Structures are given as structure tokens and as C-alpha cells.
Amino acid sequence: MAKNIMIQGTMSNAGKSLLCAGLCRIFRQDGFRVAPFKSQNMALNSFITKDGFEMGRAQVVQAEAAGIEPDVRMNPILLKPTTDVGSQIIVNGKPVGNMRAMEYYRRKREFIPAVMEAYESLASENDIIVIEGAGSPAEINLKQEDIVNMGLAKLVDAPVLLVGDIDRGGVFAQLYGTVALLEADERARVKGTVINKFRGDKKILEPGLKQLEELCGVPVAGVVPYLHVDIDDEDSLSERFSRDTASKLIDIAVIRLPRISNFTDLAPFERFENVSVRYIVKTADLREPDLIVIPGTKSTISDLIWLRESGLEAAVKQRASRGTPVFGICGGYQMLGKSVADPAGAEASGITKIDGFGLLPIETVFEDEKVQRQTSGVFPKLSGIFAPLSGLAYEGYEIHMGRSGELPAVISNGNVYGSYVHGIFDAPGIADTILRALCEKKGADPSALGSFDPRAYKEAQYDKLASAVRDGFDMELVCRILNREV
């Protein structure tokens, strides 16, 4: 049976996901069979495995860091928010229905058998399991029914490293306050604290580190610097939404829908130095981009209404009429069509049918059964500016309740394009081809964009992450914790 170690945080976005990915990479580099695990994840940025199961993107990243295929057992419960008070519940990769928050809270212990079966199966095949918690273990209003932080640590007998985010300020209060709010048996599981996202000279921290160790009764297991690595983010807390909004040689405007999902679809463009990928929430910020992308969403109808009421629908249609290319992915693809119908209330929007943009010749109807599959092939013959994509190989995955008829992976109508395939820009040559076409349209030199090997780049980023985590952690202490010597 595998050894385990668990990373919990003082709050959401303390950096747990990346630190777990870093540990997965380190253990892999050291010759161990390692797998990530998170019992319950809440995120709209999900992924479809080869066998058609849906899981959180964070564990996909951690699996890649570990050098293994993403497996739904790594994330047996996924919550995808549909409203402010409800989520679609996905268990073992398949949706089991929508629940309001209170209903799920009352029932979530029913899912413990699924969590334990997934964990024990992974543990039987690996040397080490790196477990990620969620939010904070000190949410005292939620602790009774916890199955993702200390509740899970007890179930799988995991030692815990507690991570605080110094970049937000108050890291000593974060860590000590969290430890103080734990029960005695929970405090006994905490074997060390970690200060994450540190900028500056570590010597300045040393007096505080000593006092923190005295207060918490455990050693500081690491001080990890603020990491500048280009690795997919888990959810809407992503820093990509607050990046510099200056336009570059090629300017791509992405509509930041209220329930945006799978925004990592645009990552291949972000890695070109002279390409700006801006996330837009109001018409004044749209400006005159070279490409407009309407991304995926968990609530197509609600977000389509938001686009209409905000004036962004009219602004996008105006620019499309002037020749600006527009590309819709999944929910964005559905919005660009003639209509979206939801007769069975699959999206819980309360609306049974709504007109779309009318820019693509499709009509979408939502059904109860979700399409979940990986897909690959070649681009069909396309018209317009992106005709050079025709015949290129693509690969990706689909996650959608709506059906829009039997159509190729990508359709085009003049300068408007749509696809159900997440990751449609990922395969080698696709982002380059799109950017070259945009350069030619505006008379720019494509060589100024640069190029890169996306797979080699990704591997280099995981190695960079592992190096920073290895340097920041007391890895001797981590190994002793793994071996139950602490």
C-alpha cells in the first residue's frame, strides 16, 4: 500500500495545487510511482479522460507532473457550480444530478465509499499518494461533514503539511489561527507548516519562523518562493484574468463569461511573447482585436443573456460584420448559432429557448445525458482566414449537454468559427497557423511572434516547478514524514 502525504491550506488559492504538482514531479524524478488525489474538487475547469470520465483540471496537471495518464480515481467527486447556490455533482466521472449547496452538504458523506474505493485502488498501484485538500481545514461550520480536509486525512491516515500564502499578508496569523481552530487529534496530524509565495530575503523571516514553530508546535517544513511557472490554473482565481491588458502585435480578446469554464483552451496563445490574450467583461475593453474568442461556460443560456444585456453581443456582431474573426468553443459555439433550447431544464436557467447570435448555422438542444469523450482527427475544409487549418491534426475533449446535430469538429461561416472541442488549439502547429494567418491579415511579420514546442515547454515548466519546490521544502523532513518518523 502506498505511503501518503497531504497538503492542506489556510484558505483557497494558497497554492496547494501547484505544491502538490511539484511534489509529484519530485517523487517521480526520485524514481517513485506517484499519483495525486483530491477527494472533492469544485471547479469549472475540467477534463475528460481517455475512457470518457470527467475530472478536475488540477489533478490532470498533477498527473502530468507525475508522468502518468490522468485517471478519474484521482478526483472521485467534482462539483461544477451552475448557480450561486447549486452545482452539478459528478461522481466517478459521471454526473449524478444538480444539488443545492445545503442538500449536498447534508448528503456528501454518502459519497465516502466512492472516495475510499478510488483512493485504495490508486494506493494499491503506487508508492506514494500526494493528497490535496480544499479551502481550509478550519472552516468550523463545515467540519462535521468534512470529506476533503481533516475528515479525509483521518480516513486514509495521512500526515499533513499546512500551507499559508504570505503574498496575501498575515501568513503567521493564517497558520497559527488555523492550527488553533483544529481539534487535538487534527493538530496531531499537522507535521509541519509551509510559507508559500515568498518574495525577498528569507533571513528577514527567520525570527517569525522560530516563533511560529513555538506557537504551532511543529517545524516550518518550507519557505517556497513566488513561483513564475507557466502551468495550467485550476479555477477562476487564475492570475490570467488580471494580467496586463496592453495590446501586442496580435491581440486576442476573450469574453470572460460569468461562468467561464476551460479557459486553459487559450493557453497555447499566451506563450507567444508578442501575443496578448485579454479577458473582457465590458464593451469598452473590447477595442479592435485581431481575434475574438467566446469560450466555454457551465451555463450557456444565462451567460448568453449576460452577453446580450451587457452590450457585448452587439459589439462582437459589429466587429464580425467588419471582418474580425470570431471563434466560439463549446458554450461559446452554441451561443454563435441560431438558437439554444433547454426543454428539460438541464441548465436550471428557467428558460426553455433563446435566440443565439445567428452567426453560425446551428441550433442547439440540451439533453439530460452529457457528452464526455476525448476526440481527435483532422480539421475539415474551412473557409475564410483560417482555411490553412484544413487537414491539420487536432486532439482534445468534449464536455457538453447540448446537441447541435452531426457536424465536423470545427465549422466555419465566413470569418466565424465554432467547435465543441476543448483543447482545439493545443496540437502542434495549430496556434502557429492561426497566428500566421492573423499576421498576414494585418501585414505583420509572423517571425516576430516566435514559436515553441508545447510538449517540451510543458515538461520544462514541471521541472522548473519541481526545482523550486525541492529548494524551498525541507525534503529530508518530508521524507521522514512519509516514513512516519515524525
N, C-alpha and C positions, 0 to 999 in steps of 0.2 A: 504494500500500500504506500502511496506517495506521502512524502513529508509535505507540510504546508506552511505558509506564512500569509498573513492578511494585512492589507494596507487599508486603514480607516482614516477619515479626515475630520477636521474640526468643523467643516462646512462643505457645501457643494463648491466645485471648481477649485479645491485646494491643490489639485494636481495629482490626485490618486491614479487616474487612468494612465498618465504618462509614466509615473514612477513604476507602476505595475508592468508596463511595457518594457521599461528599462531593465527591471529585474528579470523579466522573461528572456530578454536578449542576453543578459549577463550569464544566466544559468545555462542557456543554450551554448554560449561561447565556451563555457567551462565543461561542456560535454554531457550535460544532463538532459533527459527528456522532460520538458516542462510544458505545462498548459495553464492558461488563465481561467479564472472562474469568477462570475458575478451572478449571484442568485436572482437578483431582481434589478432590472435596469429601466429607467424612464428616459426615453429619447425618441425623437422623430427621425434621427439619422440612423437608419437600419441597413441591413444587408441580407441578401438571400444566398444561402449555402448551395453547394453543388446538388444536394438532394432536395432542394426546394423549401428549406426551412428559414424562417426569419429570425434574426438575432441583432443585438445592439452592435453598433459600429465599433465601440471601444474595445470589445473583446475580439473583433476581427483584427484590429490594429495589434493587439497584444499577441494574437495567434501568429500574425505575420512576423512580429518581432521574435517569437519563439521558433520560427521556421517551420510551422505546421499549418495544415489546412484548417480554416475556420470551421467550427463544429457547434451546432446548436446547443450541445450539452454545456458549453462554456457560458451560456446565458439562458437558463431554462424559462425565466419569466421576463417578458418585455412589456412595458406599459407605454402605449403611444397616445399621448393626450389628444382628445378630439374636441374638448371644450375646456373651459377654465375649471370645471368641477368633475370631469369624467375622462376616461381613457378606454381605448381598445386594449383588451387583455390578450396577450399572446403567450401560450404555454407550450413548451417544447416546439417552438417554431410555428405553431398554428393558432390563428385567432379563435378564442372561445366566446367572444362577445364583448359588448361595451358595458362598463360599470361606472357608476358614480363613485367618487372617492370614498365616501363612507361605506358603501356596500363592499368595495374591495377591501377596505381596512377590516371590516368585520369578518371577511371570508378568507383573507390571504393565508391563514395557517392551513387551510385546506390544500394549499399547493406545496406544503412541505414534502410530501412523498415524492413529487416530481423533482423538487430541488435536490433531495438526497439521492435519488436514483441517478440523476445526471452527475452529481459530484462523485459518487462512489464509482461510477463507471469510468470517469476520467482518471480518478485516483488509481484505479487498477492498471492503467496503461502507461502511467508516467512516474517519474522520480520525484517531481516537485509540482505542487499546485500553488500558483500565485493568485490569491483571492483579493478582489476589490470590494470594499464596502460602498455605501451610498449615502450622500449627505453627511450627517453626523450621528455618532452613537449616543449623543447626549440629548436627543430630541425626546425629552421626558414625557411628552404627551403621546408618543408613538411607541415607546419601548416595550410595552406589554405584548404587542403582537409582532415584534421585530423578527424578520427572517433574512435580513441582509447585512446587519452590522453585528453587534454582540450576540444576538439570537442565533445567527448562523455560526459565529465563532464557537459558541458552545456546542452546537450540533456536530461540528466537524473537528472540535478540539484544536482550534487554531490559535497560535500566538499572534499578537497584534503589534504593528507599528503605527503610531498615531501621527498624522501629518498636519502641520499648520502652514498657512500661507502668509509669509512675512510681507509680501508685496502689498497686501491689503491693510497692513498695520495691526498692532495689537497681538502679535503672534504668541507672546508669552501668556497673555490672558486667555487666548484661544485654547492653548494646550492645557494650561493648568485648570481653567474653568471646565473644560471637557472632562478631564480626569476626575475632578472633584464631584461632578454630577453622576459619575458611574457608581454602580453598586460595588461592594467589596470584591465579589467574585469576578466582576468585569474588570476592575482595576488590576486584579492579579493577572489578567490576560495581556495587559499592555506591557510589553517588554522594552519599549524604547519610544522616544519621540523623534520627529524629523521636522526640521525647519526647511521649508521649500520656497523657491523663487527668491533667493537671497541675491542682492546686488551690493557689492562692496567688499571691504576687508573683513575677513572672518574674525580677526583679532578684536574688533570692536564688539563682537557678540559675546566674547568669552566670559565676562562677568555675569551676564544674563544666563548663559548656558549652565554655569555652575549652580546658580540659584534655582533655575528650572529643574535641574536634576534633584536638588534637595526637596523642592516642593512636590514634585511628581513621584519621587522615589524610584525613578528608572533613569538609565543613561540617555543622553542625546545620541541617537543612532546615526544621525547625519545632518549635514547642512548642505543642501543642494542649490546650486546657483540658478538664477533665472535662465531657463533653457531657451536657446534660439535654435530650435529644430523644426523642420517642416514636416510635420506628421499630422494626419487627419485628426480633426477635433471631434469630440463626442456629440455636442449638442449646441443649442442656441447661445450658450455662453461663449461661443467661439470668438476669438480675437479678430477673426477675419471681418467681422461686421463693423469693427471700429478702426479699421486700417485707414491710412491716408487716402483721401478721396480725389487726389490730383489725377487728371487725365494724362496718360502717357502716349507713346507712339500709336498703339492700338488700345482703344478704350472700350471695355465691355461693361455694360450696365446690367446688373442682375436685380430683378424685382424682389425685394425682401418681403415676402408674403408673411402675414401674421403667424401662420402655422407652417412655415417653410420646413421642408424635410430634404434629406440627402443633398445638402448644399455642397458636399465634397465633390459632387459632379463637376464643379468648376475648378477644382484644384489643378488640373493639368495646365490651365492658362496662367494661374498665379505664379508659376515657377519661371516664367519668362520675365527677364528684368525690365523690358520695355513694354510690358502689357499691364494695364490697370484693370482690376476686377472690382467694380464698385457696387455696393449693395444699396439699393434705392428704396426709400419709403415715401417720397413725395415728389410731385411733378417738377418742382423747381430744381431738384438734384439730378433729373434725368439728363439734361443738356442734350448734346448731339453725339451719342456714342456710335462706334463702328458696328456694334452688335448688341442687341437686347436679348436677354435670356429670361424666360419665365420658368422658374424651377418647380420642383415637386412640392406638394403640400399634403397634409393629412386631411384637410377639409376644403375640397375643390370649390364647392358652392359658396361657402362662407367667405373664402378668400377672393372668389370672383366678384362677389358683392362689394367687398372692401376695395378691390381694384376700380370698380365702377364708381363707387361713392367718393373715392379719393381723387378721381380725375386721371389716374394712371392708365386706365383702359383707353380713354380718348387720346392721351398723349402717345401711347405706344402705337395705336392705329394711325395716328397722324404721321409719325415717323416711318412706319411701314409703308404708307402711301407715297412717301418721298424716297423710298428705296433702301431704307435701313433694314438690314437683315434681322429677323426675329426668330428665335429658336425656343420652342416650348418642350419641357421634359415632364413626362408623366402627368401630374395635375395641371401643369402649365400647358401641356399639349392638349388636354381636354378643354381647357378654357379657350384656346385658339379656335376651336371648332364651332359648329353651328349651334349646338345646344348640349346641355348636361341635364340628364334626368335621373332622379333618385326615387322611384315609386315606392320602394320598400323602406325608405328611411335609413339606409345603410350609414349615411354620414351624420344622422341626427341633427340636420340643419333646420328641419321643419319645412323645407321647400322641396316640392316634387319635380319641378322642371324650371330651367332658367336658360335664357339665350346666352350663347357664348360670344366671342369676338367676331365670329363669322369669317375668319381669315383662312381656315383650313376646312376641307370638305368632309368633316366627320361629325357624327352625332354619338354621344356617349350615354350609356345607360348603366347605372350602378346595380350590381347584383350582390347577393349575400355572400357568395364564395369569393375569396380573394385569390387573385393570380399571384403566385410566388414561384419564380423559376429563374435560373441562370440561363443566359442565351448568348449565342454567338453566330456569326455569319459574315456576309459582306454587304456593304451598302448597295441598295438598289440604284437604278439610274435616276439621278436627281437633276433638277433644273436649277437655273439661277446661279448665283455667285458661288455656291458650294457644290456645283456639279463635279469638281475634281475629286470629291469624296467617293463618287460612284466606283464600285468594285473594290474599295479598301476593306480590309477585315476589321471587324469590331467584336467586342465581347462586353458583357455586362449582366444586369439582372433586372427583373421586373417585379414590382410590388404595387398592385392596384386592384380596387374593387370594380372600377368602371370597365366596360367593354365598348370598343369603338369600331367593331367589325374586323374582318380579316384583312389586315393591312401589312405592308412591309415594315421593317424595323424603323425606318425613317420615311416620312412623306414630305413632299415639297409642293408649294403653290407659289410660284414666282420666288420672292425673297423671304417667304415664311416657311419654316420647317418645324416638324414635330416628331417626337419619339417617346415611346414608353420605356426605353432602355436607360436605366441609371448606369453611369459609368460609360456612356456612349462616346465620350471624348478621351477615354483612358488609353486605348490601344496605341502602340507606336505609330506615329505618322499622322494621326487624325487631328490633334490640336495644331500640329505644324501646318497641315494642309489648310485648315480653316484660317489660321493667321496669315499665311501667304496670300490667300485669296483676298483677305481684308486689306493687306498691304497693297496689293495690285490695284484694288478699287480706288484707293486714295493716292496712288502714285508714290508709295513709300518703298524703301529698300528692305525686303524681307530679311536680309542678312543682319540687319540691326537688331533683330529680335533675339538672335542666338538660338540654340537648340540644346536638347539634353536627352539622355536615355532614362526614361521614367523609372524603369525597374531598378537599374543600377543606382539611380538617385535615391530611391526609397530605401534600398539596403544601406546606403551610406548614411542616411539620416538615422536609421535604427542603431547603427554602430556608433554614431556621434552621441545619441541619447545614452546608450549603454556606457560609454566612456565617462560622460558627465555624472551619471548616477553612481558608477563604480568609484569615481573620485570623491563624490560627496558623501556617500554612505561609509560607515564603518563595516566593511564587508566581512571582517573577521567576526564581529558581533552578530551580524546577520546569519552567518553560518552556524554560530553557536546557538542562536535562537532556533534555527531549523532543526538542529540536532537535539533540541530540548536540554541544552546545557545551561540555559539561563532561566 
